[in-house]
């Protein structure tokens, strides 16, 4: 898996002509999608297209984090989707519409039965999912991360996505759950391809809450996500902080000030994790 997932580009498996371009693009992760972007009558051909790309040298040479979003575990498509992944070189299995811990355990067992042992990225996109996000995140040792799905979440309850307070509330709840479980948190998609500023604003909100990156539904969104979630400035600051911490330690001080801010052990640990290529939970 790539060291970071600033941007995750959804690619419909029903459109294999897009595969090579996506793999050669700027996104840190490619999410091959068998779910919402694939019409019901195209599920089988989409699975075959996915099987073909998973077996190709193009996939292995891309260096990207490879994710596959399956159809939900309670759909008639799940078993066939899972079978395609047996032995495939993927980094994450994305499971949509996860509402409770039992669904996670059921899906993990079903994937095991097909020889699929990749870590799980779970979509939290319902009121029940948000309410039980902490339990869901800790439901199985294969859970690697949570991903917010604001479109489905808000539509199901008539919530206005245009108000950023609503997005903050949902993102905050899921981020707390990921933090408690020590797993990754990824932001979902922004639906309006003409609204770059809306995408940027929601990405910046997620970034401020400690999310690792944002989902994209078009390549034009990828450079925006990469810029918002870039850690260049933060890495430089982390190096300065650790250098100052070493000096303070030589002087017998556990806490010190840097740029007018008090620095203590949690901030030092966070800086070390960032430089080690990890995003602290």
Secondary structure, 3 states (H helix, E strand, C coil): CCCCCCEEEEEECCCHHHHHHHHCCCCCEEEEECCCCCCHHHHHHHHHHHHHHHCCHHHHHCCCEEEEEECCCCCCCHHHHHHHCCCCCCCEEEECCCCCHHHHHHHHHHHHHCCCCCEEEEEECCHHHHHCHHHHHCCCCCEEEEEECHHHHHHHHCCCCCCHHHHHHHHHHHHHHHHHHCCEEEECCCCCCCCHHHHHHHHHHHHHCCCCEEEECCHHHHHHHHHHCCCHHHHHHHHHHHHHHHHHHHCCCCCEEECCEEECHHHHHHHHHHHCCCCCC
